[in-house]
Amino acid sequence: MRRIILVLSAATLALCACSPSTNGTPQPSSGGANPNPSSTAGQVTTTDVPKVSTPIDLTQVKQTPCNALTEKQAAEILGPTVEAKPRDGAAGPACTWSVPSTTRPLVSVVFGRSPDGGTGSVYQAKGVTYELVEPLAPVDGYPLTAYGRKDERSTGKCAVALGTSDTETVGIALEQSETNIGKKDPCDVAREAAIRVLATIRGGN
């Protein structure tokens, strides 16, 4: 099974490698190592992992990752005056949206270069690479999982993996502004971002 990489780095936009696999899903700032779910993770069986009945082809959006969110959608998540910055790092093509001249809030979306093992890889990493692995409510039938090397929700950070097929995920990492920390669960806000990303990559708004 491919490893999950998924790095979200707070200080630099550097959700540096946002993806749960060696290839793609974001992870909170305390992590940065390549997750490698191994057989020692054995707590998860194939029946525990939600399946994706209608896989999404990510080929086109990987070429232009900043198309994963429209300007309007990014503003709905972060507020007005948002700028998008594409990045092509170790984890794969990505885009980070932020408010100019600030470090927070921000949201980053990362696509792996190749299949990362899907939601199953995230589940298998629980207790091995990730302290936090928590299934969230699916988005229109697509599994969504909060994860991280540490649970950083109290600091306004959350990374989620959106399963777009049984072998691939999209990593979405979010950091709240300092004024919003504690007012709303950052994973709820990350889910709102995932709803918009899913709509866009399926051709909607």
N, C-alpha and C positions, 0 to 999 in steps of 0.2 A: 504494500500500500504506500502511496506517495506521502511524503511528509507535508505537514501543514505549516506555512510560515506566517503570516498575518501579524504584522507589527505596526503598532500605532505609537508614534513617538510624539509626545506633547510639545516639546520645546521647539522643534524644527519643522513642523509640517510633516515631519518625518514619522509619520505613521509609516515609517520608512519602508516597511514591507507588509502592507496590510493584507494578510490572507492566512486562513488556517491551512496551510500546506506548504510544502517546500516551494509551492508555486503561487498560492494566492488566497488569502483571507486576512483582515487586519487584526492586530493584537495590541493590547495596551502597553504603555510606555515601560513598564517594568519588565517587559519581555523582549526579546529580540532574537532569541535563538530559534533555530529551526525546529519546530515541534516534530517529533518522530514517534507517532503512536506505534508501539511495538506490541508483541504478543503478551508482554507483561501487563498490559492494560486490561486484559480479559474481562472487565466487568460488563461489557456491552455485547449483546448478541445481535445477530442480523434482524431479529424480530423487534428489537428496540428502536431501530433506526427508521424514521419516516421515509417513505418512498416518494419519488417525484413521478407522477403519471404523465405529465406533459413537459418533457425537457425543453429548455430554451437554448437556441444556438447563439453563442456569445461572440462568434467570429467577428462580426462587423463592429460591435461596440468596443471590442478590445483595440481596434485600430484608432478609435477616437474616444478614449475613456471619459472625457469631459462631457460627452453627450449622454452620460448615464443620468444626469440631472439637468433639467432646463433651468434657465436663470430664475424663472418664477418659482420653481420647486425649491431651489437652493435658498431663495429669499424666505420662503415659507418656513424653512427649518431654522435658518440662522438670523434672519432679519434682512433689512435692505442693505444695499451697497456691498454685494458679495462678489468676489472675484474667484475665478477658477484657474488652477495651475496644474497642467498635466505633468506627469512624471513617469519615467520608464525605469524602474529600479529592479533590484534583484528578485522581488516577488512577482513582478510583471507590470503591465501598463496600469496606471492609476491616475486619479485626479483628486485634488484637494480643493475644497471651497472654504473660503475664510473671509473675514472682514478686513480690508486693508489696514495696515499699521497696528494690528492686534495679533495676539497669539491664540486667543480664544474668543468666541466659539469657532469650531471648525468641524467639517465632516469630510472624510476621505473614503473613496471607493476604489477597491483594488481587484483586478482580474488576474487570475493566474495564467501563466504561459501555457500550461497544459493541465489536464485533469488532476485534482488534488485529493481524490478519494471521497469527495462529497461530504455530506453531513456525518456519515459513518466515521470519517477520520477525526472529526471534532469530538464526537462522543468517545471514541477510543482513547483520546488524549486526556480525558478527565482523570485527575489524580496522578498523571504521569508528567505531562507538560503543562496542563492547565489546572489551576485551582478552581476557576469558575467555568462550569459548563452547565448552562441552564436553558432548556427548551423554552421558547417564547411562543405565543400564539402564532400559528402559520399565517402567511400572507397569501390570501387567495389560493390556499392549498399547497403553497411552497413552504417547506420547513425553514424555521428561523431559530438560530441558537446564539445566545449570548455566551461569550467565552473570554478567557484571559489568563495569563500566567498568575495574576493576582486579581482579586475582586476590587476594582477601583471605582465602583459606583458612588461611594461616599465623596470622592473627589471630582465627580461630574464626568467620568469617562466610562464609555462602554463600547465594546466591539461586538459585532454580530456577524454570523455567517448565514447568508441566504442560499439555500440549496436550489440550484437551477437545474440540476439533474442528479442522478444517483452517484455521479462521479465528479461533480464540479460544484463549487460554491463561489459566491461573490462576497468579498469582505467589505464591511462597512464599519468604519470607526468614527465615533463622535466624541467631541469634548464640548461641554457646556461652558458658557461664560461664567465668570466667578459670581456674578450677581444671581444666576439661576441655579447654582449648586444647592441642592437640598429642597428645591421647590418642586422638582419633578424628577422621577427616576430617569437617568440618562439612557437606560436601555429602552424605555418607552419612546424617547425621542429618536433613538437609533432605529427603532421599529418604524416610526413615521418616515424616516429617511428610506428605509427598505421598501416601504409601500410605494414610494415615489420612484425609486430605482426600478422596481419590478414593472411598474406601469410603463416607464420609458423604454426599457429594453424589450418589452413586448410590443412596443409601437403605439402606446397610449400616452396620455398626459395625466 
